[in-house]
Every structure is written in structure tokens, then in C-alpha cells.
Amino acid sequence: MLKNNPMLVVLLLAGLAFAEEDFTYDAKGKRDPFVPLVSEGGVYVSDAYGISGINDIRLEGIVWDKVKGSIAIINGEIVREGQKIGAAEVLRIEKDAVVFDIDGEEKKLELTSD
């Protein structure tokens, strides 16, 4: 059959030439997709983010509102004062920084312009 149909041989070889390379997924710094974000009782499970220290926290923005309460964007999540995200609890949100309680220690992370 291959002798009679050279076009089939060309198509088979062309398919091999355009074969996809192996893909390796790098999960470093990403949350485990198999860990639920909400518990069975409907409570937000914040330690799914794996924050264990100040170096795991990325302060992305602050919306300062003295009257209604300020919010901060931490690792892509909106958080308020008193909220826990991983091992860190948000103690205070200031105009240009957020103060956390991490393992009983106060840590201040300032908002940078980069």
C-alpha cells in the first residue's frame, strides 16, 4: 500500500516533523489545584495558599479607606484587617504598608512601586 501511495508516506513523515515537544509543568509558587478553596461548611480555606513567612507574601496593592475599611491585594487575593491568609494574619492596613502577624511576630511589608 505504501508503494502505491507516496503521498501517504509524505503525510506520515510530516506528522512526525511537527510532533509536539514534551511539556513539563512547573508548579513552584502555584497553589495546589486539588486543595479546595472552600470547606464543606462553606468557609473560605485561606491556608491553601501556602504562606508560611513574609517572603511568601506579595503585596500588590492597597485601597485606603479610613471610613469603610481598607483592603489590600495579597498574592492576588483581596484581604481585610483581621483576615488570615495562610499562616499570616492581617493586623493593620496602612496607606503604604500592611502589618502581619506571622507565628506571633509582627512583620511589616511596604508597598513598592515595581
CNS distance restraints for C-alpha pairs under 8 A (distance, minus, plus):
assign (resid   1 and name CA) (resid   5 and name CA) 6.34 0.50 0.50
assign (resid   2 and name CA) (resid   6 and name CA) 6.26 0.50 0.50
assign (resid   2 and name CA) (resid   8 and name CA) 6.98 0.50 0.50
assign (resid   2 and name CA) (resid   9 and name CA) 6.61 0.50 0.50
assign (resid   5 and name CA) (resid   9 and name CA) 7.18 0.50 0.50
assign (resid   6 and name CA) (resid  10 and name CA) 6.41 0.50 0.50
assign (resid   7 and name CA) (resid  11 and name CA) 6.23 0.50 0.50
assign (resid   8 and name CA) (resid  12 and name CA) 6.19 0.50 0.50
assign (resid   9 and name CA) (resid  13 and name CA) 6.22 0.50 0.50
assign (resid  10 and name CA) (resid  14 and name CA) 6.06 0.50 0.50
assign (resid  11 and name CA) (resid  15 and name CA) 6.19 0.50 0.50
assign (resid  12 and name CA) (resid  16 and name CA) 6.61 0.50 0.50
assign (resid  13 and name CA) (resid  17 and name CA) 6.37 0.50 0.50
assign (resid  14 and name CA) (resid  18 and name CA) 6.45 0.50 0.50
assign (resid  15 and name CA) (resid  19 and name CA) 6.21 0.50 0.50
assign (resid  27 and name CA) (resid  31 and name CA) 7.70 0.50 0.50
assign (resid  31 and name CA) (resid  48 and name CA) 6.82 0.50 0.50
assign (resid  31 and name CA) (resid  49 and name CA) 5.67 0.50 0.50
assign (resid  31 and name CA) (resid  50 and name CA) 7.31 0.50 0.50
assign (resid  32 and name CA) (resid  48 and name CA) 7.50 0.50 0.50
assign (resid  35 and name CA) (resid  48 and name CA) 6.39 0.50 0.50
assign (resid  36 and name CA) (resid  45 and name CA) 7.33 0.50 0.50
assign (resid  36 and name CA) (resid  48 and name CA) 7.38 0.50 0.50
assign (resid  37 and name CA) (resid  44 and name CA) 6.04 0.50 0.50
assign (resid  37 and name CA) (resid  45 and name CA) 5.14 0.50 0.50
assign (resid  37 and name CA) (resid  46 and name CA) 6.97 0.50 0.50
assign (resid  37 and name CA) (resid  48 and name CA) 6.54 0.50 0.50
assign (resid  38 and name CA) (resid  42 and name CA) 5.59 0.50 0.50
assign (resid  38 and name CA) (resid  43 and name CA) 5.44 0.50 0.50
assign (resid  38 and name CA) (resid  44 and name CA) 4.53 0.50 0.50
assign (resid  38 and name CA) (resid  45 and name CA) 5.21 0.50 0.50
assign (resid  39 and name CA) (resid  43 and name CA) 5.22 0.50 0.50
assign (resid  39 and name CA) (resid  44 and name CA) 6.38 0.50 0.50
assign (resid  39 and name CA) (resid  45 and name CA) 6.18 0.50 0.50
assign (resid  46 and name CA) (resid  84 and name CA) 6.60 0.50 0.50
assign (resid  46 and name CA) (resid  85 and name CA) 4.77 0.50 0.50
assign (resid  46 and name CA) (resid  86 and name CA) 5.45 0.50 0.50
assign (resid  47 and name CA) (resid  51 and name CA) 6.90 0.50 0.50
assign (resid  47 and name CA) (resid  84 and name CA) 7.95 0.50 0.50
assign (resid  47 and name CA) (resid  85 and name CA) 5.74 0.50 0.50
assign (resid  47 and name CA) (resid  86 and name CA) 3.56 0.50 0.50
assign (resid  47 and name CA) (resid  87 and name CA) 6.69 0.50 0.50
assign (resid  48 and name CA) (resid  86 and name CA) 6.68 0.50 0.50
assign (resid  49 and name CA) (resid  85 and name CA) 7.22 0.50 0.50
assign (resid  49 and name CA) (resid  86 and name CA) 5.89 0.50 0.50
assign (resid  50 and name CA) (resid  56 and name CA) 7.81 0.50 0.50
assign (resid  50 and name CA) (resid  86 and name CA) 5.72 0.50 0.50
assign (resid  50 and name CA) (resid  87 and name CA) 7.82 0.50 0.50
assign (resid  51 and name CA) (resid  56 and name CA) 5.33 0.50 0.50
assign (resid  51 and name CA) (resid  57 and name CA) 6.70 0.50 0.50
assign (resid  51 and name CA) (resid  85 and name CA) 6.97 0.50 0.50
assign (resid  51 and name CA) (resid  86 and name CA) 4.62 0.50 0.50
assign (resid  51 and name CA) (resid  87 and name CA) 5.70 0.50 0.50
assign (resid  51 and name CA) (resid  88 and name CA) 6.86 0.50 0.50
assign (resid  52 and name CA) (resid  56 and name CA) 6.60 0.50 0.50
assign (resid  52 and name CA) (resid  86 and name CA) 6.49 0.50 0.50
assign (resid  52 and name CA) (resid  87 and name CA) 5.15 0.50 0.50
assign (resid  52 and name CA) (resid  88 and name CA) 7.10 0.50 0.50
assign (resid  52 and name CA) (resid 102 and name CA) 7.68 0.50 0.50
assign (resid  53 and name CA) (resid  57 and name CA) 7.24 0.50 0.50
assign (resid  53 and name CA) (resid  87 and name CA) 7.22 0.50 0.50
assign (resid  53 and name CA) (resid  88 and name CA) 7.32 0.50 0.50
assign (resid  53 and name CA) (resid 102 and name CA) 6.57 0.50 0.50
assign (resid  54 and name CA) (resid 102 and name CA) 7.57 0.50 0.50
assign (resid  54 and name CA) (resid 107 and name CA) 7.15 0.50 0.50
assign (resid  54 and name CA) (resid 109 and name CA) 7.81 0.50 0.50
assign (resid  57 and name CA) (resid  74 and name CA) 6.63 0.50 0.50
assign (resid  57 and name CA) (resid  75 and name CA) 6.38 0.50 0.50
assign (resid  58 and name CA) (resid  74 and name CA) 5.61 0.50 0.50
assign (resid  58 and name CA) (resid  75 and name CA) 5.09 0.50 0.50
assign (resid  59 and name CA) (resid  72 and name CA) 7.41 0.50 0.50
assign (resid  59 and name CA) (resid  73 and name CA) 6.13 0.50 0.50
assign (resid  59 and name CA) (resid  74 and name CA) 4.85 0.50 0.50
assign (resid  59 and name CA) (resid  75 and name CA) 6.61 0.50 0.50
assign (resid  59 and name CA) (resid  98 and name CA) 8.00 0.50 0.50
assign (resid  59 and name CA) (resid 109 and name CA) 7.27 0.50 0.50
assign (resid  59 and name CA) (resid 110 and name CA) 7.66 0.50 0.50
assign (resid  59 and name CA) (resid 111 and name CA) 6.27 0.50 0.50
assign (resid  60 and name CA) (resid  72 and name CA) 7.59 0.50 0.50
assign (resid  60 and name CA) (resid  73 and name CA) 5.31 0.50 0.50
assign (resid  60 and name CA) (resid  74 and name CA) 5.92 0.50 0.50
assign (resid  60 and name CA) (resid  75 and name CA) 6.93 0.50 0.50
assign (resid  60 and name CA) (resid  76 and name CA) 7.24 0.50 0.50
assign (resid  60 and name CA) (resid 111 and name CA) 7.28 0.50 0.50
assign (resid  61 and name CA) (resid  72 and name CA) 5.69 0.50 0.50
assign (resid  61 and name CA) (resid  73 and name CA) 5.03 0.50 0.50
assign (resid  61 and name CA) (resid  74 and name CA) 7.47 0.50 0.50
assign (resid  61 and name CA) (resid 111 and name CA) 6.97 0.50 0.50
assign (resid  62 and name CA) (resid  70 and name CA) 7.32 0.50 0.50
assign (resid  62 and name CA) (resid  71 and name CA) 5.91 0.50 0.50
assign (resid  62 and name CA) (resid  72 and name CA) 4.36 0.50 0.50
assign (resid  62 and name CA) (resid  73 and name CA) 6.27 0.50 0.50
assign (resid  62 and name CA) (resid  93 and name CA) 7.83 0.50 0.50
assign (resid  62 and name CA) (resid  95 and name CA) 7.13 0.50 0.50
assign (resid  62 and name CA) (resid  96 and name CA) 7.14 0.50 0.50
assign (resid  62 and name CA) (resid  97 and name CA) 7.86 0.50 0.50
assign (resid  62 and name CA) (resid 111 and name CA) 7.90 0.50 0.50
assign (resid  63 and name CA) (resid  70 and name CA) 5.58 0.50 0.50
assign (resid  63 and name CA) (resid  71 and name CA) 5.27 0.50 0.50
assign (resid  63 and name CA) (resid  72 and name CA) 6.20 0.50 0.50
assign (resid  63 and name CA) (resid  95 and name CA) 7.99 0.50 0.50
assign (resid  64 and name CA) (resid  69 and name CA) 7.37 0.50 0.50
assign (resid  64 and name CA) (resid  70 and name CA) 4.64 0.50 0.50
assign (resid  64 and name CA) (resid  71 and name CA) 6.71 0.50 0.50
assign (resid  64 and name CA) (resid  93 and name CA) 7.88 0.50 0.50
assign (resid  64 and name CA) (resid  94 and name CA) 7.30 0.50 0.50
assign (resid  64 and name CA) (resid  95 and name CA) 5.79 0.50 0.50
assign (resid  65 and name CA) (resid  69 and name CA) 5.21 0.50 0.50
assign (resid  65 and name CA) (resid  70 and name CA) 4.71 0.50 0.50
assign (resid  65 and name CA) (resid  71 and name CA) 7.94 0.50 0.50
assign (resid  66 and name CA) (resid  70 and name CA) 6.49 0.50 0.50
assign (resid  69 and name CA) (resid  80 and name CA) 7.69 0.50 0.50
assign (resid  70 and name CA) (resid  80 and name CA) 6.66 0.50 0.50
assign (resid  70 and name CA) (resid  81 and name CA) 7.71 0.50 0.50
assign (resid  70 and name CA) (resid  93 and name CA) 6.39 0.50 0.50
assign (resid  70 and name CA) (resid  94 and name CA) 8.00 0.50 0.50
assign (resid  71 and name CA) (resid  78 and name CA) 6.53 0.50 0.50
assign (resid  71 and name CA) (resid  79 and name CA) 5.66 0.50 0.50
assign (resid  71 and name CA) (resid  80 and name CA) 4.91 0.50 0.50
assign (resid  71 and name CA) (resid  81 and name CA) 7.46 0.50 0.50
assign (resid  71 and name CA) (resid  93 and name CA) 7.02 0.50 0.50
assign (resid  72 and name CA) (resid  78 and name CA) 5.75 0.50 0.50
assign (resid  72 and name CA) (resid  79 and name CA) 5.39 0.50 0.50
assign (resid  72 and name CA) (resid  80 and name CA) 6.50 0.50 0.50
assign (resid  72 and name CA) (resid  93 and name CA) 7.04 0.50 0.50
assign (resid  72 and name CA) (resid  98 and name CA) 7.65 0.50 0.50
assign (resid  73 and name CA) (resid  77 and name CA) 5.31 0.50 0.50
assign (resid  73 and name CA) (resid  78 and name CA) 4.63 0.50 0.50
assign (resid  73 and name CA) (resid  79 and name CA) 6.24 0.50 0.50
assign (resid  74 and name CA) (resid  78 and name CA) 6.42 0.50 0.50
assign (resid  74 and name CA) (resid  79 and name CA) 6.89 0.50 0.50
assign (resid  79 and name CA) (resid  83 and name CA) 6.31 0.50 0.50
assign (resid  79 and name CA) (resid  90 and name CA) 7.77 0.50 0.50
assign (resid  80 and name CA) (resid  90 and name CA) 6.91 0.50 0.50
assign (resid  80 and name CA) (resid  93 and name CA) 7.65 0.50 0.50
assign (resid  81 and name CA) (resid  90 and name CA) 5.07 0.50 0.50
assign (resid  81 and name CA) (resid  91 and name CA) 5.53 0.50 0.50
assign (resid  81 and name CA) (resid  92 and name CA) 5.56 0.50 0.50
assign (resid  81 and name CA) (resid  93 and name CA) 6.43 0.50 0.50
assign (resid  82 and name CA) (resid  89 and name CA) 6.24 0.50 0.50
assign (resid  82 and name CA) (resid  90 and name CA) 5.22 0.50 0.50
assign (resid  82 and name CA) (resid  91 and name CA) 5.66 0.50 0.50
assign (resid  82 and name CA) (resid  92 and name CA) 7.78 0.50 0.50
assign (resid  83 and name CA) (resid  89 and name CA) 5.74 0.50 0.50
assign (resid  83 and name CA) (resid  90 and name CA) 5.58 0.50 0.50
assign (resid  84 and name CA) (resid  88 and name CA) 5.65 0.50 0.50
assign (resid  84 and name CA) (resid  89 and name CA) 4.20 0.50 0.50
assign (resid  84 and name CA) (resid  90 and name CA) 6.25 0.50 0.50
assign (resid  85 and name CA) (resid  89 and name CA) 6.30 0.50 0.50
assign (resid  85 and name CA) (resid  90 and name CA) 7.93 0.50 0.50
assign (resid  87 and name CA) (resid 102 and name CA) 6.07 0.50 0.50
assign (resid  87 and name CA) (resid 103 and name CA) 7.11 0.50 0.50
assign (resid  88 and name CA) (resid 100 and name CA) 6.01 0.50 0.50
assign (resid  88 and name CA) (resid 101 and name CA) 5.62 0.50 0.50
assign (resid  88 and name CA) (resid 102 and name CA) 4.78 0.50 0.50
assign (resid  88 and name CA) (resid 103 and name CA) 7.58 0.50 0.50
assign (resid  89 and name CA) (resid 100 and name CA) 5.38 0.50 0.50
assign (resid  89 and name CA) (resid 101 and name CA) 5.08 0.50 0.50
assign (resid  89 and name CA) (resid 102 and name CA) 6.66 0.50 0.50
assign (resid  90 and name CA) (resid  98 and name CA) 7.14 0.50 0.50
assign (resid  90 and name CA) (resid  99 and name CA) 6.18 0.50 0.50
assign (resid  90 and name CA) (resid 100 and name CA) 4.66 0.50 0.50
assign (resid  90 and name CA) (resid 101 and name CA) 6.55 0.50 0.50
assign (resid  91 and name CA) (resid  98 and name CA) 7.66 0.50 0.50
assign (resid  91 and name CA) (resid  99 and name CA) 5.49 0.50 0.50
assign (resid  91 and name CA) (resid 100 and name CA) 5.25 0.50 0.50
assign (resid  91 and name CA) (resid 101 and name CA) 6.41 0.50 0.50
assign (resid  92 and name CA) (resid  98 and name CA) 5.83 0.50 0.50
assign (resid  92 and name CA) (resid  99 and name CA) 5.11 0.50 0.50
assign (resid  92 and name CA) (resid 100 and name CA) 7.14 0.50 0.50
assign (resid  93 and name CA) (resid  97 and name CA) 6.32 0.50 0.50
assign (resid  93 and name CA) (resid  98 and name CA) 4.59 0.50 0.50
assign (resid  93 and name CA) (resid  99 and name CA) 6.43 0.50 0.50
assign (resid  94 and name CA) (resid  98 and name CA) 5.81 0.50 0.50
assign (resid  94 and name CA) (resid  99 and name CA) 7.84 0.50 0.50
assign (resid  96 and name CA) (resid 110 and name CA) 5.92 0.50 0.50
assign (resid  96 and name CA) (resid 111 and name CA) 5.35 0.50 0.50
assign (resid  97 and name CA) (resid 108 and name CA) 6.71 0.50 0.50
assign (resid  97 and name CA) (resid 109 and name CA) 5.51 0.50 0.50
assign (resid  97 and name CA) (resid 110 and name CA) 4.05 0.50 0.50
assign (resid  97 and name CA) (resid 111 and name CA) 5.39 0.50 0.50
assign (resid  98 and name CA) (resid 108 and name CA) 5.77 0.50 0.50
assign (resid  98 and name CA) (resid 109 and name CA) 5.41 0.50 0.50
assign (resid  98 and name CA) (resid 110 and name CA) 6.45 0.50 0.50
assign (resid  98 and name CA) (resid 111 and name CA) 7.97 0.50 0.50
assign (resid  99 and name CA) (resid 106 and name CA) 6.61 0.50 0.50
assign (resid  99 and name CA) (resid 107 and name CA) 5.63 0.50 0.50
assign (resid  99 and name CA) (resid 108 and name CA) 4.33 0.50 0.50
assign (resid  99 and name CA) (resid 109 and name CA) 6.33 0.50 0.50
assign (resid 100 and name CA) (resid 105 and name CA) 7.95 0.50 0.50
assign (resid 100 and name CA) (resid 106 and name CA) 5.57 0.50 0.50
assign (resid 100 and name CA) (resid 107 and name CA) 5.15 0.50 0.50
assign (resid 100 and name CA) (resid 108 and name CA) 6.22 0.50 0.50
assign (resid 100 and name CA) (resid 109 and name CA) 7.87 0.50 0.50
assign (resid 101 and name CA) (resid 105 and name CA) 5.37 0.50 0.50
assign (resid 101 and name CA) (resid 106 and name CA) 4.68 0.50 0.50
assign (resid 101 and name CA) (resid 107 and name CA) 6.30 0.50 0.50
assign (resid 102 and name CA) (resid 106 and name CA) 6.47 0.50 0.50
assign (resid 102 and name CA) (resid 107 and name CA) 7.01 0.50 0.50
